[in-house]
Amino acid sequence: MLRTVPLLIALAGCGAVQDEAPKVQTVAVVKSYPHDSQAFTEGLFFDGGGLFESTGEEGTSGIRKVALETGEVTAQAPLSPPYFGEGIIGWKDRLYQLTWKDQKGFIYNKADLTPKGEFAYTGEGWGLTHNDKSIIMSDGTDKLRFLDPETMAQQSTLAVTAKGCPVKDLNELEWIDGEIWANIWRTDLIARIDPVNGKVKGFVDVSALGPPTPSEDEVPNGIAYDAQGKRIFVTGKMWPQLYEVRVSDGAPNGAAQDQAAALMRCQN
């Protein structure tokens, strides 16, 4: 009887189901638009035919309305030091903006960007989006927080994984057709996340976009979605262009493939 135990354990192990490696896809540019090359983009969303954008770095942080076709800033509200602006999202008549390390967020009137209040949270603030029920927040870890849009109290968290490995550094967020899209900091990848189980369904390689020789800070960051027109927009920190893109099955960049492989090696 004792000799059968290892065999039973081995058979049980053979039946274990492994998550498939998410596919890496590329993008094709549909159209490009001007973007402020001084904007340290931390948050982006599409609303009412134009863009809302938040910018970071102490002393130059703020929120702004941007005309899509021209890149013109049509309204803005600065965020005074010592705050470092982060993600932004609209909810009804309000805008919510995170700060990086101050555990404080700011609320604005969406129509004219006038201040309406503040809210608090623990840890760092990175990105924001919503799914029409909850506001979804990233904090630089592998966890996404779901918040009550009326009180900003935390409702739940979602652990994000790729082939069973935690995916950290989730940054700017966007809700696109039932998926959470997230820039992954210091990579050329956008993760397409299942909002139910947190599994990465695929990666999108945007390495073909942006400045030809980007600096260390000029990373991809900024995803917006026009739900009515089914248009996806992406940009980056201090990029001179914002791009309307569609996902393509073209061959991804080798470096992006390596980045995806590294994310699936369960590094600590």
Residue pairs with C-beta under 8 A, 6 or more apart in sequence:
18 163
18 164
19 161
19 162
19 163
19 164
19 199
20 163
21 162
21 163
21 260
21 264
22 162
22 163
22 191
22 192
22 200
22 201
22 202
22 203
22 260
22 264
23 202
23 203
24 189
24 202
24 203
24 204
24 205
24 252
24 256
24 257
24 260
25 202
25 203
25 204
25 205
25 247
25 248
25 249
25 250
25 252
26 204
26 205
26 208
26 247
26 248
26 249
26 250
26 251
26 252
26 253
27 204
27 205
27 206
27 208
27 209
27 234
27 243
27 245
27 246
27 247
27 248
28 245
28 246
28 248
28 250
29 209
29 243
29 244
29 245
30 231
30 243
30 244
30 245
30 246
31 243
31 244
32 241
32 242
32 243
32 244
33 68
33 69
33 70
33 71
33 233
33 241
33 242
33 243
33 244
34 70
34 71
34 240
34 241
34 242
35 71
35 235
35 239
35 240
35 241
35 242
36 66
36 71
36 73
37 238
37 239
37 240
38 60
38 238
39 53
39 55
39 64
39 237
39 238
40 55
40 56
40 57
40 60
40 61
40 217
40 237
40 238
41 53
41 54
41 55
41 56
41 172
41 221
41 222
41 235
41 236
41 237
41 238
41 239
42 54
42 55
42 56
42 61
42 85
42 86
42 87
42 88
42 126
42 127
42 172
42 221
42 237
43 52
43 53
43 54
43 85
43 86
43 87
43 88
43 89
43 97
43 98
43 127
43 128
43 172
43 222
44 51
44 52
44 53
44 54
44 88
44 172
44 174
44 222
44 223
44 224
44 233
44 235
45 51
45 52
45 88
45 89
45 90
45 129
45 174
45 224
45 225
46 52
46 68
46 224
46 225
46 226
46 231
46 233
47 90
47 110
49 68
50 65
50 66
50 67
50 68
50 74
51 65
51 66
51 67
51 68
51 224
51 233
51 242
52 63
52 64
52 65
52 66
52 88
52 90
52 95
52 110
53 63
53 64
53 66
53 88
53 222
54 61
54 62
54 63
54 64
54 85
54 86
54 87
54 88
54 97
55 61
55 62
55 63
55 64
55 85
56 84
56 85
56 86
56 100
56 237
57 84
57 85
58 81
58 82
58 83
58 84
59 81
61 78
61 79
61 83
61 84
61 85
61 99
62 76
62 77
62 78
62 79
62 85
63 76
63 77
63 79
63 85
63 88
63 95
63 97
63 108
63 113
64 73
64 74
64 75
64 76
64 77
64 113
65 73
65 74
65 75
65 76
65 113
66 72
66 73
66 74
67 74
68 242
71 242
75 112
75 113
76 113
77 108
77 113
77 114
77 115
79 85
79 97
79 99
79 106
82 102
83 99
83 102
83 104
84 99
84 100
84 101
84 102
85 97
85 98
85 99
85 100
86 97
86 98
86 99
86 100
86 125
86 126
86 127
87 97
87 98
87 125
87 126
87 127
87 128
87 137
87 138
87 172
87 173
88 95
88 96
88 97
88 98
88 128
89 95
89 96
89 128
89 129
89 130
89 135
90 96
90 110
91 130
91 135
91 149
92 110
92 149
93 109
93 110
93 111
94 107
94 108
94 109
94 110
94 116
95 107
95 108
95 109
95 110
95 113
96 105
96 106
96 107
96 119
96 128
96 135
96 152
97 105
97 106
97 107
97 108
98 105
98 121
98 125
98 126
98 127
98 128
98 137
99 105
99 106
99 125
100 124
100 125
100 126
101 124
103 120
103 121
103 122
103 123
103 125
104 118
104 119
104 120
104 121
105 118
105 119
105 120
105 121
105 125
105 152
106 115
106 117
106 118
106 119
107 115
107 116
107 117
107 118
107 119
108 114
108 115
108 116
109 115
109 116
119 152
121 137
121 145
121 152
121 154
123 139
123 141
124 139
124 140
125 137
125 139
126 137
126 138
126 139
126 140
126 170
126 171
126 172
127 137
127 138
127 170
127 171
127 172
127 173
127 182
127 183
128 135
128 136
128 137
128 138
128 173
129 135
129 136
129 173
129 174
129 175
129 180
130 136
130 149
130 175
131 175
131 180
131 195
133 149
134 146
134 147
134 148
134 149
134 155
135 146
135 147
135 148
135 149
135 152
136 144
136 145
136 146
136 147
136 173
136 175
136 180
136 195
137 144
137 145
137 146
137 147
137 173
138 144
138 145
138 170
138 171
138 172
138 173
138 182
139 145
140 168
140 169
140 170
140 171
140 185
141 168
141 170
142 159
142 160
142 161
142 166
142 167
142 168
142 170
143 157
143 158
143 159
143 160
144 157
144 158
144 160
144 170
144 173
144 180
144 193
144 198
145 154
145 156
145 157
146 154
146 155
146 156
146 157
146 158
147 153
147 154
147 155
148 154
148 155
158 195
158 198
159 166
159 198
160 166
160 167
160 170
160 182
160 191
160 193
160 198
160 199
160 200
161 167
161 198
161 199
161 200
162 191
162 199
162 200
162 203
162 260
162 263
162 264
163 264
164 264
164 266
165 263
165 264
165 265
165 266
165 267
166 266
167 184
167 191
167 200
167 263
169 184
169 185
169 186
169 187
170 182
170 183
170 184
170 185
170 191
171 182
171 183
171 184
171 185
171 221
172 182
172 183
172 221
172 222
172 223
173 180
173 181
173 182
173 183
173 223
174 180
174 181
174 182
174 223
174 224
174 225
175 181
175 225
176 192
176 223
176 225
176 232
178 195
179 192
179 193
179 194
179 195
179 201
180 192
180 193
180 195
181 190
181 191
181 192
181 193
181 204
181 223
181 225
182 190
182 191
182 193
183 189
183 190
183 219
183 220
183 221
183 222
183 223
184 190
184 191
184 259
184 263
185 219
185 221
186 219
187 220
187 256
187 259
187 263
188 205
188 206
188 207
188 220
188 253
188 255
188 256
188 259
189 203
189 204
189 205
189 206
189 256
189 259
189 260
189 263
190 203
190 204
190 206
190 220
190 223
190 234
191 200
191 202
191 203
192 200
192 201
192 202
192 203
192 204
193 199
193 200
193 201
194 200
194 201
203 256
203 260
204 247
205 252
205 253
205 256
205 257
206 220
206 234
206 245
207 252
207 253
207 255
207 256
208 253
209 220
209 234
209 236
209 239
209 241
209 243
209 245
210 218
210 220
210 236
210 239
210 241
211 218
211 239
211 240
214 236
215 238
217 237
217 238
218 236
218 237
218 238
218 239
219 236
219 237
220 234
220 235
220 236
221 235
221 236
221 237
222 233
222 234
222 235
222 236
222 237
222 242
223 232
223 233
223 234
224 232
224 233
224 234
225 231
225 232
225 233
226 232
226 233
231 244
232 244
232 245
232 246
232 247
233 242
233 243
233 244
233 245
234 242
234 243
234 245
235 241
235 242
235 243
